[in-house]
């Protein structure tokens, strides 16, 4: 590997410029390679790498998750609206508050048009940065947002399953109700599974 690649990789895992410079100086003097930083020495380096300059990363992650929530909600609401329009069911059910007026659909579409490009932009940008600098996975705000998303989607799925079982036991199951259930649980499950895999992947970099 070239010196530039070696330097880049060393900086990515927490080596300081001074340590790298001294290591290369040792090589040029035919001295043995310096050992990797000890656990005691590497801990402050890792922490400073995680905290220093990460406000922008935190900001980007917050915007990505906010746009994700708006995008997923607006997509679900559009699908709910279409189900009620073309496959109307019982008027008084758990999903009646989504509204069947065309003005609701216009609002949902507006939210989708705004949120999807923002989510796609931040998602691709953060994914690229994470592949280049895996230490971003240890960003505390990123982990907090991921676990908040996992908890929220789990609660949504659990509540919908409970509502479906309740409807089944009450004899209030219809095609309209089942489609609403599949839409909500389906979108929540996609988000839940993706970020659950992200959590598993993050463990490799702890």
C-alpha positions in Angstrom: 0.0 0.0 0.0 1.1 3.5 -0.6 2.0 5.8 2.3 -1.0 7.9 1.7 -3.4 5.0 2.0 -1.7 3.7 5.1 -1.9 7.2 6.7 -5.6 7.4 5.8 -6.4 4.1 7.3 -4.4 4.8 10.5 -6.2 8.1 11.0 -9.6 6.4 10.4 -9.0 4.1 13.4 -7.8 6.8 15.8 -4.0 7.3 15.2 -2.9 10.9 15.5 -0.8 12.7 12.9 2.1 12.8 15.4 1.9 9.1 16.1 1.9 8.3 12.4 4.8 10.7 11.7 6.9 9.0 14.5 6.0 5.6 13.1 7.2 6.5 9.7 10.3 8.0 11.2 11.0 4.8 13.1 10.7 2.8 9.8 13.2 5.1 8.1 15.6 4.5 10.9 15.2 0.7 10.6 13.7 0.5 14.1 11.0 -2.0 14.9 7.4 -1.1 14.2 5.6 0.8 17.0 2.9 -1.2 18.8 -0.7 -0.3 18.4 -2.1 2.1 21.0 -2.8 0.4 24.3 -6.4 0.2 25.5 -5.8 2.9 28.0 -4.2 5.2 25.4 -6.6 4.5 22.6 -9.8 5.2 24.6 -9.3 9.0 24.7 -8.3 8.9 21.0 -11.5 7.0 20.1 -13.7 9.3 22.2 -12.1 12.4 20.7 -12.6 11.0 17.2 -16.2 10.3 17.9 -17.0 13.7 19.5 -14.8 16.1 17.6 -16.4 17.4 14.4 -19.4 15.2 14.7 -22.0 17.9 15.2 -22.6 18.0 11.4 -22.9 14.2 11.4 -25.5 14.4 14.2 -27.4 17.1 12.3 -27.5 15.0 9.1 -28.7 12.0 11.0 -31.4 13.9 12.7 -32.6 15.4 9.4 -32.5 11.9 7.8 -34.7 10.3 10.5 -37.1 13.2 10.5 -37.6 13.0 6.8 -37.9 9.2 7.1 -40.7 9.5 9.6 -42.6 12.0 7.4 -42.0 10.0 4.3 -43.1 6.7 5.8 -46.2 8.3 7.4 -47.2 10.1 4.3 -46.8 7.0 2.2 -48.9 5.0 4.6 -51.6 7.7 4.7 -51.8 7.8 0.9 -52.2 4.0 0.8 -54.9 4.1 3.6 -56.7 6.8 1.7 -56.7 4.8 -1.6 -58.0 1.7 0.3 -60.9 3.6 1.8 -61.7 5.2 -1.6 -61.7 2.0 -3.7 -62.5 -0.6 -1.1 -64.6 1.2 1.5 -65.4 -0.7 4.7 -67.1 0.0 7.9 -67.2 3.7 8.5 -66.5 3.6 12.2 -63.2 1.6 12.5 -59.7 2.2 13.8 -58.7 3.8 10.5 -61.6 6.2 10.0 -59.6 9.2 11.0 -57.3 9.0 8.0 -60.0 10.9 6.0 -61.5 10.3 2.6 -61.7 13.9 1.4 -59.5 14.8 -1.6 -57.9 17.6 0.4 -56.3 15.0 2.7 -54.8 13.2 -0.2 -53.3 16.5 -1.5 -51.7 17.1 1.9 -50.3 13.5 2.0 -48.9 13.9 -1.5 -47.3 17.2 -0.7 -45.6 15.7 2.3 -44.4 12.7 0.3 -43.0 15.0 -2.5 -41.0 17.0 0.0 -39.8 14.2 2.4 -38.8 11.5 -0.1 -36.0 13.5 -1.9 -34.7 14.8 1.4 -34.6 11.3 2.9 -33.0 9.8 -0.2 -30.3 12.6 -0.2 -29.4 12.2 3.4 -29.6 8.4 3.3 -27.3 8.1 0.4 -24.9 10.7 1.7 -24.7 9.2 5.2 -24.3 5.6 3.8 -21.4 6.8 1.7 -19.8 8.5 4.6 -20.3 5.5 6.9 -18.6 3.2 4.3 -15.7 5.6 4.1 -15.5 6.2 7.9 -16.9 3.2 9.8 -16.4 5.0 13.1 -19.5 7.1 12.4 -21.4 4.0 13.4 -20.3 4.7 17.0 -21.9 8.2 17.0 -24.1 8.3 20.1 -26.9 10.4 18.5 -27.0 7.9 15.6 -27.5 5.0 17.9 -30.1 6.8 19.9 -32.1 7.7 16.8 -31.9 4.1 15.5 -33.1 2.6 18.8 -35.9 5.2 19.0 -37.0 4.2 15.5 -36.9 0.5 16.5 -39.0 1.1 19.6 -41.5 3.3 17.7 -42.0 0.8 14.8 -42.2 -2.1 17.2 -45.0 -0.3 19.2 -46.9 0.5 16.0 -46.7 -3.1 14.8 -47.7 -4.5 18.2 -50.7 -2.2 18.5 -51.9 -3.1 15.0 -51.6 -6.8 15.7 -53.6 -6.3 18.9 -56.2 -4.3 17.1 -56.5 -7.0 14.4 -56.9 -9.8 16.9 -59.5 -7.7 18.8 -61.4 -7.2 15.5 -61.2 -10.8 14.7 -62.5 -11.9 18.1 -65.3 -9.2 17.8 -66.3 -10.4 14.3 -65.3 -7.0 12.8 -62.8 -8.2 10.2 -63.2 -7.0 6.6 -61.0 -6.7 3.5 -60.7 -3.0 4.2 -59.5 -3.6 7.7 -57.0 -6.2 6.7 -55.5 -4.0 4.0 -55.1 -1.2 6.5 -53.4 -3.6 8.8 -51.0 -4.8 6.1 -50.1 -1.3 5.0 -49.2 -0.1 8.5 -47.4 -3.2 9.6 -45.7 -3.7 6.3 -44.1 -0.2 6.2 -43.2 -0.4 9.9 -41.7 -3.9 9.5 -39.5 -2.7 6.6 -38.1 0.1 8.6 -37.7 -2.1 11.7 -35.9 -4.9 9.9 -33.5 -2.6 8.1 -32.4 -0.7 11.2 -32.2 -3.9 13.2 -29.7 -5.2 10.7 -27.9 -1.8 11.1 -27.6 -2.5 14.9 -26.2 -5.9 14.2 -23.7 -4.4 11.8 -22.7 -1.7 14.3 -21.6 -4.3 16.8 -18.7 -5.2 14.6 -17.3 -1.7 15.2 -17.7 -1.4 18.9 
